[in-house]
Amino acid sequence: MSKGSIKTAVVTGASSGIGLETAKALQAAGYRVFGTSRRASPAVDGGMATIVCDVTDERSVTEMVETVFGETGRIDLLVNNAGFGINGAAEESSVSQAQAMFDVNLFGVIRTTRAVLPLMRAQKGGRIVNVSSVQGLIPAPYMALYGASKHAVEGYSESLDHEVRGQGIRIVLVEPAFTRTAFDRNLVRPDAPLGIYEAERAGRDRFLSEVMKSADAPEVVAKVIVEAATATSPKRRYTAGPKARQVSLLRRFVPATAFDKSFRKEMRLPQVP
């Protein structure tokens, strides 16, 4: 096909997990896909182009977008998937550690979004899918900073969608729950651990190990991302997988006190009023 004749998608954090499966699914849906990662990685089956891009570096993001646009003449879809989590109590992370995570999870989204918006506006259309989390709705204990970053992504996305909708651009959120990827295995440990939290943090680790046995496959999330990317009239947010849908419904319809009690029980925390 000639340059610009098919839709072009950029997927950040595409070296593995949700990002990689999303890239494959978008290829199957007819997109020309460029996947980014912090380090060089071989092309996956199907010929996805891979580009080194550090979403915490303004110049790296700009060069990545310029490379894609130079090859294709358009960017129709951006999937902001790059991110990481910290597994520890809120006060166990230094401010610098929290800032490092926000630099990827929130400001990385802002950098890539700002880089593609002028191109999308010029071509009179485009879509940005921001991969949030069910923790963007319901933050969990010992993931406070990660939950805060996803709450920020949700607020940013909703506001931005109102601002650019009249330009033919839509911003959509996808909210997975637990997913069988390297994300949980690669959770960063807090850099200022405190003994007062050690036992409950260990309990949280055991809980994660158990729930990951029945977690959704990344292909489940990828399928929802493709739906969010291709819907003619997209919803503001899409939950990905049965657990995420269940939690979202419970949060909306169960009284706050009852939900709090049930949530603490599932997280194996003492029932303290």
Backbone hydrogen bonds, N-H to C=O, Kabsch-Sander energy under -0.5 kcal/mol:
donor,donor_aa,acceptor,acceptor_aa,energy
5,S,2,S,-2.1
9,A,32,R,-2.8
10,V,77,L,-2.5
11,V,34,F,-2.5
12,T,79,V,-2.5
14,A,36,T,-3.1
19,G,16,S,-0.8
20,L,16,S,-1.3
21,E,17,G,-2.4
22,T,18,I,-2.4
23,A,19,G,-2.2
24,K,20,L,-2.1
25,A,21,E,-2.4
26,L,22,T,-2.6
27,Q,23,A,-2.0
28,A,24,K,-2.2
29,A,25,A,-1.3
30,G,27,Q,-1.6
31,Y,26,L,-2.5
32,R,7,K,-3.0
33,V,31,Y,-0.7
34,F,9,A,-2.5
35,G,33,V,-0.5
35,G,49,A,-3.0
36,T,11,V,-2.8
37,S,51,I,-1.6
47,G,44,V,-1.9
49,A,33,V,-1.7
51,I,35,G,-2.7
53,C,37,S,-2.7
55,V,53,C,-0.7
57,D,54,D,-2.2
58,E,56,T,-0.6
61,V,57,D,-2.3
62,T,58,E,-2.4
63,E,59,R,-2.7
64,M,60,S,-2.1
65,V,61,V,-2.4
66,E,62,T,-2.4
67,T,63,E,-2.1
68,V,64,M,-2.4
69,F,65,V,-2.7
70,G,66,E,-2.3
71,E,67,T,-1.5
72,T,68,V,-2.1
73,G,69,F,-2.7
76,D,8,T,-1.8
77,L,8,T,-1.8
78,L,127,R,-2.0
79,V,10,V,-3.2
80,N,78,L,-0.6
80,N,129,V,-2.3
81,N,79,V,-1.1
87,N,188,V,-2.6
88,G,86,I,-1.0
88,G,142,Y,-1.2
92,E,89,A,-1.9
93,S,90,A,-1.0
98,A,94,S,-2.2
99,Q,95,V,-2.7
100,A,96,S,-2.0
101,M,97,Q,-1.7
102,F,98,A,-2.4
103,D,99,Q,-2.0
104,V,100,A,-0.9
104,V,101,M,-0.8
105,N,101,M,-3.0
106,L,102,F,-1.9
107,F,102,F,-2.7
110,I,106,L,-2.2
111,R,107,F,-2.7
112,T,108,G,-2.2
113,T,109,V,-2.3
114,R,110,I,-2.6
115,A,111,R,-1.7
116,V,112,T,-1.5
117,L,113,T,-2.1
120,M,116,V,-2.4
121,R,117,L,-2.8
122,A,118,P,-2.0
123,Q,119,L,-1.8
124,K,121,R,-0.9
125,G,120,M,-2.5
126,G,168,G,-1.5
127,R,76,D,-2.1
128,I,170,R,-2.5
129,V,78,L,-2.8
130,N,128,I,-0.6
130,N,172,V,-3.0
131,V,80,N,-2.5
131,V,129,V,-0.6
132,S,130,N,-0.9
132,S,174,V,-2.7
134,V,176,P,-2.7
136,G,133,S,-2.3
137,L,134,V,-1.5
138,I,134,V,-2.5
143,M,140,A,-1.4
144,A,88,G,-0.5
147,G,143,M,-3.0
148,A,144,A,-2.4
149,S,145,L,-2.1
150,K,146,Y,-2.0
151,H,147,G,-2.4
152,A,148,A,-2.1
153,V,149,S,-1.9
154,E,150,K,-2.2
155,G,151,H,-2.4
156,Y,152,A,-2.7
157,S,153,V,-2.6
158,E,154,E,-2.4
159,S,155,G,-2.1
160,L,156,Y,-2.6
161,D,157,S,-2.4
162,H,158,E,-1.4
163,E,159,S,-1.5
164,V,160,L,-2.1
165,R,161,D,-1.3
167,Q,164,V,-1.8
168,G,165,R,-1.7
169,I,164,V,-1.6
170,R,126,G,-1.7
172,V,128,I,-2.9
173,L,236,R,-2.3
174,V,130,N,-2.0
175,E,238,Y,-3.2
177,A,240,A,-0.8
180,R,216,D,-3.3
181,T,179,T,-2.0
186,N,182,A,-2.0
187,L,184,D,-1.1
188,V,85,G,-2.7
192,A,92,E,-2.3
197,Y,194,L,-1.5
198,E,195,G,-1.2
201,R,197,Y,-2.8
202,A,198,E,-2.2
203,G,199,A,-2.0
204,R,200,E,-2.2
205,D,201,R,-2.0
206,R,202,A,-2.0
207,F,203,G,-2.4
208,L,204,R,-2.5
209,S,205,D,-2.1
210,E,206,R,-1.9
211,V,207,F,-2.7
212,M,208,L,-2.1
213,K,210,E,-1.2
214,S,211,V,-1.2
215,A,212,M,-0.8
216,D,178,F,-1.9
220,V,217,A,-1.6
221,V,217,A,-0.9
222,A,218,P,-2.5
223,K,219,E,-2.1
224,V,220,V,-1.3
225,I,221,V,-2.3
226,V,222,A,-2.3
227,E,223,K,-1.9
228,A,224,V,-2.7
229,A,225,I,-2.2
230,T,226,V,-1.8
231,A,227,E,-1.7
238,Y,173,L,-2.2
240,A,175,E,-2.3
241,G,239,T,-0.6
245,R,241,G,-1.9
246,Q,242,P,-2.4
247,V,243,K,-2.6
248,S,244,A,-2.2
249,L,245,R,-2.3
250,L,246,Q,-2.6
251,R,247,V,-2.4
252,R,248,S,-1.5
253,F,249,L,-2.1
254,V,250,L,-2.6
259,F,255,P,-2.7
260,D,256,A,-2.6
261,K,257,T,-2.1
262,S,258,A,-2.4
263,F,259,F,-2.9
264,R,260,D,-2.4
265,K,261,K,-1.7
266,E,262,S,-2.3
267,M,263,F,-2.2
268,R,265,K,-1.1
269,L,264,R,-3.1
272,V,270,P,-2.1
